[in-house]
Amino acid sequence: MVYYDLTESTYISKYKDLNLYFSTERRMLKFETEVEEYVKLQCDLFQAKYRMSINKDYLENFFALAFYQRVEKRGFYFTSDKYRLSEDVFT
């Protein structure tokens, strides 16, 4: 089944404090199998390039969302158990 409205999707993957919604099971499985490697690589590259200390959880969530955006082509929808988000954050 394909969900064009991600708010109705039953394909939900949890990454740390984020609940990410996918349009298909295939995209969700791709995300789940590759996200850890992607996040680790990007964090290492970021820290090597900028040599600065940033909250590790924040950085990992940032790169997980970047990877989610690359994998999920039919939209962008997530919720968080830890962070309170508003719609105007991304406008």
C-alpha positions as CSV (number, residue, x, y, z in Angstrom):
1,M,0.0,0.0,0.0
2,V,1.2,3.5,-0.8
3,Y,0.3,6.5,1.4
4,Y,0.3,9.9,-0.3
5,D,-0.7,11.6,2.9
6,L,2.0,10.7,5.4
7,T,-0.2,11.8,8.4
8,E,-2.3,8.7,7.6
9,S,0.6,6.3,7.2
10,T,0.9,3.1,9.2
11,Y,4.6,2.8,8.2
12,I,6.3,4.5,11.2
13,S,9.9,4.1,12.1
14,K,11.4,5.3,15.4
15,Y,14.9,6.8,15.5
16,K,15.9,8.0,19.0
17,D,13.3,10.7,19.9
18,L,11.8,10.9,16.4
19,N,8.8,9.1,14.8
20,L,9.2,9.2,11.1
21,Y,6.3,8.4,8.7
22,F,6.9,6.7,5.4
23,S,4.7,6.3,2.3
24,T,5.7,2.7,1.7
25,E,7.2,-0.2,3.6
26,R,10.1,-0.4,1.2
27,R,11.2,3.2,1.9
28,M,10.8,2.6,5.7
29,L,13.0,-0.6,5.5
30,K,15.6,1.2,3.4
31,F,15.8,4.0,6.1
32,E,16.0,1.5,9.0
33,T,18.8,-0.5,7.4
34,E,21.0,2.4,6.3
35,V,20.3,5.3,8.8
36,E,22.9,4.2,11.5
37,E,25.8,4.1,9.0
38,Y,24.7,7.4,7.3
39,V,24.4,9.2,10.6
40,K,27.8,7.9,11.9
41,L,29.6,8.9,8.7
42,Q,28.0,12.4,8.6
43,C,28.8,13.0,12.3
44,D,32.4,12.0,11.8
45,L,32.8,14.2,8.7
46,F,31.2,17.1,10.5
47,Q,33.3,16.9,13.5
48,A,36.5,16.4,11.5
49,K,35.8,19.4,9.3
50,Y,34.6,21.9,11.9
51,R,36.4,20.6,15.0
52,M,33.7,21.8,17.3
53,S,31.7,20.3,20.1
54,I,27.9,20.0,19.4
55,N,25.4,18.0,21.4
56,K,25.6,14.5,19.9
57,D,21.9,13.8,20.1
58,Y,21.1,17.0,18.3
59,L,23.6,16.2,15.5
60,E,22.4,12.6,15.1
61,N,18.8,13.7,14.9
62,F,19.7,16.4,12.3
63,F,21.5,13.9,10.1
64,A,18.7,11.3,10.6
65,L,16.2,13.8,9.3
66,A,18.5,14.7,6.4
67,F,18.6,11.0,5.5
68,Y,14.9,10.7,5.9
69,Q,14.4,13.5,3.4
70,R,16.6,11.7,0.9
71,V,14.7,8.4,1.3
72,E,11.1,9.6,1.5
73,K,10.1,11.2,-1.8
74,R,6.4,11.7,-1.1
75,G,6.7,14.3,1.7
76,F,8.2,15.0,5.0
77,Y,6.4,14.2,8.3
78,F,7.7,13.4,11.7
79,T,6.8,13.8,15.3
80,S,8.9,13.8,18.4
81,D,8.6,12.3,21.8
82,K,11.1,14.7,23.3
83,Y,10.9,18.0,21.4
84,R,7.9,20.2,21.0
85,L,7.7,21.3,17.4
86,S,5.5,23.9,15.7
87,E,4.6,24.1,12.0
88,D,6.4,27.4,11.6
89,V,9.8,25.9,12.4
90,F,10.2,24.8,8.8
91,T,8.8,27.8,7.0
